[in-house]
Amino acid sequence: MRISVIEQVKIFLRDSKINNRYVFGSKELKLTIKNYLVKQKMLYSPIRGIYILKKSDQFTSDVLGKYKYKVLEQIWWVITWDFAIAYYLGDYTGVKSYKIITETKSFSSNLWEKILLQFQASSVPRILKEINIEESALKIESPLSLYINDYKNIPENSPFIRYLMSLDITHELIVEMINKKCKTSGISKLAQLYKINGFPGKQKTILNTLREAGKQIDYRKATTQVQLSTQKSSQSFSEDLDSLI
């Protein structure tokens, strides 16, 4: 028996509520349901290909604030720089821009009014870390990988450098970097960083592992290029649908 569009919509809304799921990729939405809910102002697209389900009278700023990490989860590429650094330092709530590494595309987009998404195509090998924030699964660049790829943009006396000093450096970790073909020059700079900050044991672990792998060591000190800085539809019908969310 053929089910009407409105009945399909009601089923979709009930399932979304039961599963506590309100962010969808465009391909996950049946076209008739998507078009109907967009018309009823119950689907909002903050960026192409991603939709947030909401009540018809909810402000988009409210749902974006609530589901921003779910939106980032749908984007699924690797997050690095400002957000990654802030995450490792333990306070990422005030981040106003997200740098996202893609395979082939470079562009910028405003996800919501005051937040900038910067997409950068890069083939540079990166060590990734999977994290979970507000039930959203995200991939971010690991702290050591971030340093060896971007040390020129990290102030020498920044809190992030102090955080790096607290990390364990093992032979296995450096081998993983080498096997993933991370920059040997960047790994060498990391060794020098530990030396000048009074951790000769960690420096020795890195250099010995590079030598064992037959890699040429760059003995030049890493120099930074930046300074440290402080960082409405039909009312009766809409109400019926809203009650299902």
N, C-alpha and C positions, 0 to 999 in steps of 0.2 A: 504494500500500500504506500502510495506517495505521501511523504510528509511535507507539510507546508513550510515555507521559509521561516515563519514566526515560531513554529514548533521546533525547527532545527536550532533557531537562536536560543530558545528557552533551554533546550537540552545542553547546548554549548555553555550557557551561563551557569547552569546548575553544576555541570562537570567541573568548570573552572573553580567554582566556590569549594566544591568537595575536595579537589586536588590542590587548593590554595595556589593556583597558578594564574597569573595575570599579565605576563609578558610573553609574546609569541613572535616567531619569525613569520614573515608573510606567507611562506610556503606551507606553514602549518595550519593556515586558516582557509576554510572553504570560501571561494570567491563570493558566493551569495550571502553567506553569513558576514563576511568582512564588509561588504558594501552596505549591508543593512545596518550594522552597528556603527559604521563611520557616519552614515546619514543621521543616526540617532545620537551622535556625539558621544558614543560609548566606547569608541576605539580612537586612540591618539597615537600618531606616529612621530616620535621625537627624532628619528633618523631613518633614512630610506631602508625599507625591508624589515622594520621592527615595529610592533604595535603593543600598546599598553591598554588593557581593558579597564574601564572606569565607569563610575556612575555618570549619568548624563550631566549632572550639575556640578561635578567635581572640577576644581581648577587643575589645569595641566601641571602647574608648578607643584601642587601637592602630590600628584601621582609620580612625577619625575623624582621628587625628593625621596619618596618611599621606595621606588623600584629602580633607582639608578644603577645599582650593582647588577640587578637582573638584566638591565639593558646592556651593560658592559659584558655580561656573560654571553649574551646572544651574539655580540660582535666577535668574540672568541679568539681574536688574535692576541699577541703577547704585549702586556702592559709593562712599561719601563719608566725610567727617569723619575719625575716629581712624585707620582703616586707610589712607585716602588720604594724610593728612598724614605718617604713619609711612613709607609707601612712598616719598614724595618725599624724605624725610630719610634714606632708605637703611637703615632697620632696622624692619621690620614684623613680625618673628617673635614679638614679645611682645604683640601686640595682643590684647586680651581682649573687645572688642566691635566689632561691625560695624554701621554705619548704612547702610541700603539704601533708596534712593528708588524708590518704585513709582508707578504711574499712579493707582491708586484706593484702595489698602488701607493702613491703619495698624494695626500690632500688634507685639508683641514675642514672641520665641521663644528658648528655649535650644537651640542646635544641639548642643552637647555641654556637659558639666558646667560648665565655667568660662567659656564663651564665650556672649555675648549677641548675638542678632540683633535689631536695631531697624528695623522697616519703617515708612517714613513716606511717606504719599501727598503728592505735591507736583507742581504744574503750573509751578513756576518754571523758566525756561529754564536749561539747564546745558550747558557745553562738556565733552565727554566725551573720555576718553583710553582707548585699548585697550591692555592690557598682557598679558604672558604670564608666569605664575609656575608652575613645576613642571609645564609642559605644560598648564596650565589658562588658558583665555582669559577675562579679566575686563574689565569696563568700570568705570572709576572717574572721578570728577569731576576735571577739570584743576585745577592749583593756583590759577590766577588766577580761574577760575569759583568755586572753593571760597571764596576770599577775598571776592569781591564779593557772594556770597550769604550768608556767615556771618561777616562781619568783626566783628560785635559779640561773638562767642564766641571770638575769637582774641586771646590776650594780646599786647600791643604789643611786648614784648621777647622773644617766643618764637623758638625756632630756625626755625620755619616762616616767620616774617616775614623773618628773615635769608636764608632760602632764596629767598623771592620777590624780594629785592633782586638776586639773581644772574641772574634771567631776562631774556632779551632781550624788549623791548617794541617791536613794530613797528606801523606803520599798518595793515597787513593783518590783524594779530591783533585789533586793536580794532574794525576794520570787521566782522570775523566775529562778535564779541560783539554789536555793534549789530544786525547782520542777524538774529541769533538771538533778538533782543529781550531780551537780558540787562538787568538793572536799570541804568538810567543813573545812579542815585544811587550804586550800588555801584561802577560804573566810575569815577565822580568821586572816590569815597573812595580808590580805588586810586591815582589821580593824586596826591592829597594825601599818601598814604603814601610815595610815592617822593620827594615834595618834602621832607618832614620827615626823611627818612633820607639826604638829600644826593644825590639823583639827579634834578636838575631837567630833564635831557634827556628822561628817560623820562616825567616829568610832562607836559612840553610835547607829546610825541608823543600822549599820551592826550587832552589837552585840545583840541589842534588837530583831532584826528580827530572828537571829539564836536561841535566847532563846525561842521566841514564837513558833518556829518550833520544839522545843525540841532537838536541835542539841548541841552536846558537843563542847565547844569552846577551841581552841588551843591558849593559851596565849603566846607561844614562839614567839620571834621576828624572822622575816624572815631573813635569812642570804644568801647573794649571794656567789656563787663559782667562779665568774669571776670578772676581773678588767675592769674598763671603758676604752675603746680604741677608737681611731679615725676610724672612719669608710670609539656542533653546528649541526643542521639539515638542510634539504633542504631549501635554502635561499628564493626562490620565494614563496614556499608554506607556510613557517613559517611566513613570513611577512603578508600574507593574514590573518592568524589566529591571529597574534599579534594585528592586527588592530581592532579585535573584542572585545578586553579587554578594 
